[in-house]
Amino acid sequence: MIQTNSSLAKERGRLATVLRLLWADKFACFAALVLLTVVLCAVLGPIWLSDEATRQNLRGRNAPPFELERGLMYILGADQLGRPLLPRMIVAARNTMAVAAGAVICSMVIGSALGLVAGYTRSRWSQVIMRLGDVIMSFPSLLLAVIVLYMLEPSVANIVLVLAITRIPIYLRTTRAEVLEVRERMFVQAARVMGTSDRRIVFRHILPVVMPTLITIATLDFAFVMLAESSLSFLGIGIQPPEITWGLMVSQGRPYLTNAWWLSFWPGLAIILTTLSLNLLSAWMRIALDPVQRWRLEMGGRKNG
């Protein structure tokens, strides 16, 4: 019981520290609020607004925004079939976030695992893994995705798979470079002298040191993958109707830019705000996870306090 209370106290202390450091950077705090809103929309939006997002009203085709006569759902206007844009954007957040999160998690897990092997071992497999990463990097990521999705069905699973493959070298090369430096430190050498197994050294001593860098890269890469998915949907080889994403909404509104600009503007604005928030949060994480630079946020928090 005492141990449980101590663990809870430690967790609360860590959460309080994170919130204090986040509050010290107002831009990062705003970015976190935006991302939290997007995540809540992606999780809860389809449960409440799926019917509203697909309900057609041909009398309200391309209805302009900020006309509340039709109701609050039409505050951002309506599309070419009279469907309200606000619930459609909220529902579309689920597919957009699911594709980006799935691709980032898969590429980080696979790339980090390969990078740990390539960086810690000195066997022939290390060179094989690095050459595999070079082969993937030799193809432009978006071009590779376009070619593969033209041959495969453009489903959510295939898009996640293609985008994950194109991002594996980022985590592979970063992890290998970090491991090559960490494995020569004194605490790793001491663990090896004491007879610790290689698996325990990698997962207990090396991976926790490398993980903050990987998390920072993943946060930044999330924005890139989301933009890539939006580009594929804009080109017509991403997620297909009746499923919707922000990129697909921008693509569907392209023929109406001259007389109904809001069809592409609002989903495009959502993409811009989300990617900007991810970049701001990534910059904050790079400082917060670095003990050498964390004092900047701590000093800022003291001044604000």
C-alpha positions as CSV (number, residue, x, y, z in Angstrom):
1,M,0.0,0.0,0.0
2,I,2.8,2.4,0.9
3,Q,4.6,1.5,-2.3
4,T,1.4,2.1,-4.4
5,N,1.0,5.5,-2.8
6,S,4.6,6.3,-3.5
7,S,4.2,5.3,-7.1
8,L,1.1,7.5,-7.5
9,A,3.0,10.4,-5.9
10,K,5.9,10.0,-8.3
11,E,3.5,9.9,-11.3
12,R,1.7,13.0,-10.2
13,G,5.0,14.8,-9.7
14,R,6.1,13.9,-13.2
15,L,2.8,15.1,-14.6
16,A,3.1,18.3,-12.7
17,T,6.6,18.8,-14.0
18,V,5.5,18.2,-17.6
19,L,2.6,20.6,-17.3
20,R,4.9,23.3,-15.7
21,L,7.4,22.9,-18.5
22,L,4.6,23.1,-21.1
23,W,3.1,26.2,-19.6
24,A,6.5,27.8,-19.7
25,D,6.3,27.8,-23.5
26,K,3.1,29.4,-24.5
27,F,3.3,28.5,-28.2
28,A,3.8,24.8,-27.2
29,C,0.9,25.1,-24.8
30,F,-1.3,26.4,-27.5
31,A,-0.1,23.7,-29.9
32,A,-0.9,21.0,-27.3
33,L,-4.4,22.4,-26.9
34,V,-4.9,22.3,-30.7
35,L,-3.7,18.7,-30.9
36,L,-5.8,17.6,-28.0
37,T,-8.9,19.1,-29.7
38,V,-8.0,17.2,-32.9
39,V,-7.5,14.0,-31.1
40,L,-10.9,14.4,-29.3
41,C,-12.6,15.1,-32.6
42,A,-10.9,12.0,-34.1
43,V,-12.0,9.8,-31.2
44,L,-15.5,11.1,-30.4
45,G,-16.5,12.8,-33.6
46,P,-17.5,9.7,-35.7
47,I,-19.6,8.5,-32.8
48,W,-21.8,11.6,-32.6
49,L,-21.6,13.2,-36.0
50,S,-21.3,10.4,-38.6
51,D,-25.0,10.7,-39.7
52,E,-24.7,14.5,-40.0
53,A,-21.5,14.2,-42.0
54,T,-23.3,12.1,-44.7
55,R,-26.7,13.7,-44.7
56,Q,-27.3,15.4,-48.1
57,N,-29.4,18.5,-48.7
58,L,-29.3,19.4,-52.4
59,R,-31.1,22.6,-51.8
60,G,-28.1,23.8,-49.7
61,R,-25.4,22.9,-52.2
62,N,-22.2,25.0,-51.7
63,A,-24.0,27.0,-49.0
64,P,-21.6,29.8,-47.8
65,P,-20.2,29.8,-44.2
66,F,-21.5,31.8,-41.2
67,E,-25.2,31.5,-42.3
68,L,-26.9,30.1,-39.2
69,E,-30.3,29.8,-40.7
70,R,-29.7,26.1,-41.4
71,G,-28.3,25.4,-38.0
72,L,-25.0,25.4,-36.2
73,M,-23.7,22.4,-38.2
74,Y,-23.6,24.6,-41.3
75,I,-21.5,27.4,-39.7
76,L,-18.6,26.5,-42.0
77,G,-20.8,26.0,-45.1
78,A,-21.8,23.0,-47.1
79,D,-20.2,21.0,-49.9
80,Q,-21.4,20.3,-53.4
81,L,-24.0,17.8,-52.2
82,G,-25.3,20.0,-49.4
83,R,-23.5,18.1,-46.6
84,P,-22.3,20.3,-43.7
85,L,-18.6,20.9,-43.6
86,L,-18.1,21.1,-39.8
87,P,-19.2,17.5,-39.0
88,R,-17.4,16.3,-42.1
89,M,-14.2,17.8,-41.0
90,I,-14.6,16.4,-37.5
91,V,-15.3,12.9,-38.9
92,A,-12.5,13.2,-41.4
93,A,-10.0,13.8,-38.5
94,R,-10.3,10.1,-37.6
95,N,-9.0,8.8,-40.9
96,T,-6.3,11.5,-41.2
97,M,-5.0,10.8,-37.7
98,A,-5.3,7.0,-38.0
99,V,-3.2,6.9,-41.2
100,A,-0.6,9.3,-39.8
101,A,-0.4,7.6,-36.4
102,G,-0.3,4.1,-37.9
103,A,2.5,4.9,-40.3
104,V,4.6,6.7,-37.7
105,I,4.2,3.9,-35.1
106,C,5.0,1.2,-37.6
107,S,8.0,2.9,-39.1
108,M,9.4,3.9,-35.6
109,V,9.1,0.4,-34.2
110,I,10.6,-1.3,-37.3
111,G,13.2,1.3,-37.9
112,S,14.3,1.6,-34.3
113,A,14.6,-2.2,-34.0
114,L,16.7,-2.4,-37.1
115,G,18.8,0.6,-35.9
116,L,19.5,-1.1,-32.6
117,V,20.7,-4.2,-34.3
118,A,22.8,-2.3,-36.9
119,G,24.3,0.0,-34.2
120,Y,25.1,-2.5,-31.5
121,T,26.3,-5.5,-33.4
122,R,29.3,-5.6,-35.7
123,S,28.1,-8.5,-37.8
124,R,27.4,-8.7,-41.5
125,W,23.7,-8.1,-40.8
126,S,24.6,-4.5,-39.8
127,Q,25.8,-3.7,-43.3
128,V,22.8,-5.6,-44.9
129,I,20.4,-3.5,-42.8
130,M,22.1,-0.2,-43.7
131,R,22.1,-1.1,-47.4
132,L,18.4,-1.8,-47.2
133,G,17.8,1.6,-45.7
134,D,19.9,3.1,-48.5
135,V,17.8,1.4,-51.1
136,I,14.5,2.7,-49.6
137,M,16.0,6.2,-49.4
138,S,17.1,6.2,-53.0
139,F,13.4,6.4,-54.1
140,P,11.5,9.7,-53.5
141,S,9.0,8.8,-50.8
142,L,6.0,10.4,-52.4
143,L,6.8,8.9,-55.8
144,L,7.2,5.4,-54.3
145,A,3.9,5.8,-52.6
146,V,2.2,6.9,-55.9
147,I,3.7,3.9,-57.8
148,V,2.7,1.3,-55.1
149,L,-0.8,2.7,-54.6
150,Y,-1.4,2.7,-58.4
151,M,-0.8,-1.1,-58.3
152,L,-2.6,-1.8,-55.0
153,E,-6.0,-0.8,-53.8
154,P,-5.8,2.6,-52.1
155,S,-7.2,1.4,-48.7
156,V,-6.2,2.7,-45.3
157,A,-4.1,-0.4,-44.6
158,N,-2.1,0.0,-47.9
159,I,-1.6,3.7,-47.3
160,V,-0.3,3.1,-43.8
161,L,2.0,0.3,-45.1
162,V,3.4,2.4,-48.0
163,L,4.0,5.5,-45.8
164,A,5.6,3.4,-43.0
165,I,8.0,1.8,-45.4
166,T,9.1,5.2,-46.8
167,R,9.8,6.5,-43.3
168,I,11.7,3.5,-41.9
169,P,15.2,4.8,-42.9
170,I,14.7,8.0,-40.8
171,Y,14.5,6.0,-37.6
172,L,17.0,3.4,-38.8
173,R,19.8,5.8,-39.4
174,T,19.0,8.0,-36.4
175,T,18.9,5.0,-34.0
176,R,22.1,3.6,-35.4
177,A,24.0,6.9,-35.0
178,E,22.7,7.2,-31.4
179,V,23.6,3.6,-30.5
180,L,27.1,3.9,-31.9
181,E,27.7,6.8,-29.6
182,V,25.9,5.5,-26.5
183,R,27.5,2.0,-26.6
184,E,30.9,3.5,-25.9
185,R,29.8,5.3,-22.7
186,M,31.1,4.2,-19.4
187,F,27.8,2.8,-18.0
188,V,27.4,0.5,-21.0
189,Q,31.0,-0.7,-20.7
190,A,30.5,-1.3,-17.0
191,A,27.3,-3.3,-17.6
192,R,29.2,-5.4,-20.2
193,V,32.1,-6.1,-17.8
194,M,29.6,-7.2,-15.1
195,G,28.3,-9.9,-17.5
196,T,25.0,-8.3,-18.4
197,S,23.5,-9.9,-21.5
198,D,23.4,-7.9,-24.8
199,R,19.6,-7.9,-24.8
200,R,19.5,-6.4,-21.4
201,I,22.1,-3.8,-22.3
202,V,20.2,-2.8,-25.4
203,F,16.7,-2.5,-23.8
204,R,17.7,-1.5,-20.3
205,H,20.6,0.9,-20.8
206,I,20.8,2.0,-24.5
207,L,17.1,2.3,-25.6
208,P,16.0,4.7,-22.7
209,V,18.8,7.1,-23.8
210,V,17.8,6.9,-27.5
211,M,14.1,7.1,-26.9
212,P,13.7,10.9,-26.3
213,T,15.4,11.6,-29.7
214,L,13.1,9.1,-31.4
215,I,10.0,10.6,-29.8
216,T,11.0,14.0,-30.9
217,I,11.5,12.8,-34.5
218,A,8.2,10.9,-34.4
219,T,6.4,14.1,-33.4
220,L,7.9,16.0,-36.3
221,D,7.5,13.0,-38.7
222,F,3.8,12.8,-37.8
223,A,3.3,16.2,-39.5
224,F,5.2,15.0,-42.6
225,V,3.2,11.8,-42.9
226,M,-0.1,13.7,-42.5
227,L,0.9,16.0,-45.3
228,A,1.9,13.0,-47.5
229,E,-1.5,11.4,-46.9
230,S,-3.2,14.6,-47.8
231,S,-1.1,14.9,-51.0
232,L,-2.1,11.3,-52.0
233,S,-5.8,12.0,-51.3
234,F,-5.4,15.3,-53.3
235,L,-4.0,13.3,-56.2
236,G,-6.9,10.9,-56.1
237,I,-5.0,7.8,-55.0
238,G,-5.5,8.1,-51.2
239,I,-8.5,7.1,-49.2
240,Q,-11.6,6.9,-51.5
241,P,-15.2,8.0,-50.9
242,P,-17.4,7.4,-49.0
243,E,-14.5,7.5,-46.5
244,I,-13.2,11.1,-46.0
245,T,-9.9,12.7,-45.0
246,W,-8.9,16.4,-44.9
247,G,-6.8,15.9,-48.0
248,L,-9.7,14.3,-49.9
249,M,-12.0,17.2,-48.9
250,V,-9.4,19.7,-50.3
251,S,-9.3,17.6,-53.5
252,Q,-13.1,17.5,-53.8
253,G,-13.4,21.3,-53.4
254,R,-10.8,22.1,-56.0
255,P,-13.3,22.4,-58.9
256,Y,-15.3,25.0,-56.9
257,L,-12.4,27.3,-55.8
258,T,-13.7,30.2,-57.9
259,N,-17.3,30.2,-56.4
260,A,-17.1,28.1,-53.2
261,W,-13.6,28.6,-51.8
262,W,-14.7,27.4,-48.3
263,L,-14.8,23.7,-49.6
264,S,-11.0,23.6,-49.7
265,F,-10.2,26.4,-47.3
266,W,-11.4,24.9,-44.0
267,P,-9.9,21.4,-44.4
268,G,-6.7,23.0,-45.6
269,L,-6.7,25.3,-42.6
270,A,-7.1,22.2,-40.4
271,I,-4.1,20.6,-42.0
272,I,-2.0,23.8,-41.6
273,L,-2.9,24.2,-37.9
274,T,-2.3,20.6,-37.1
275,T,1.1,20.4,-38.8
276,L,2.2,23.7,-37.3
277,S,1.1,22.5,-33.8
278,L,3.1,19.3,-34.3
279,N,6.2,21.3,-35.3
280,L,5.9,23.6,-32.3
281,L,5.4,20.7,-29.9
282,S,8.4,18.9,-31.4
283,A,10.6,21.9,-30.8
284,W,9.4,22.0,-27.2
285,M,10.0,18.3,-26.7
286,R,13.5,18.7,-28.1
287,I,14.3,21.1,-25.3
288,A,12.2,19.5,-22.5
289,L,13.8,16.0,-23.1
290,D,17.3,17.4,-23.1
291,P,18.7,17.9,-19.6
292,V,21.3,20.3,-20.9
293,Q,18.7,22.7,-22.3
294,R,15.7,22.1,-20.0
295,W,16.8,25.0,-17.7
296,R,15.4,27.4,-20.3
297,L,11.9,26.1,-19.7
298,E,12.4,25.9,-16.0
299,M,13.6,29.5,-15.8
300,G,10.6,30.6,-18.0
301,G,8.2,28.8,-15.7
302,R,9.7,30.5,-12.6
303,K,9.3,33.9,-14.2
304,N,5.7,33.2,-15.2
305,G,5.1,31.9,-11.6
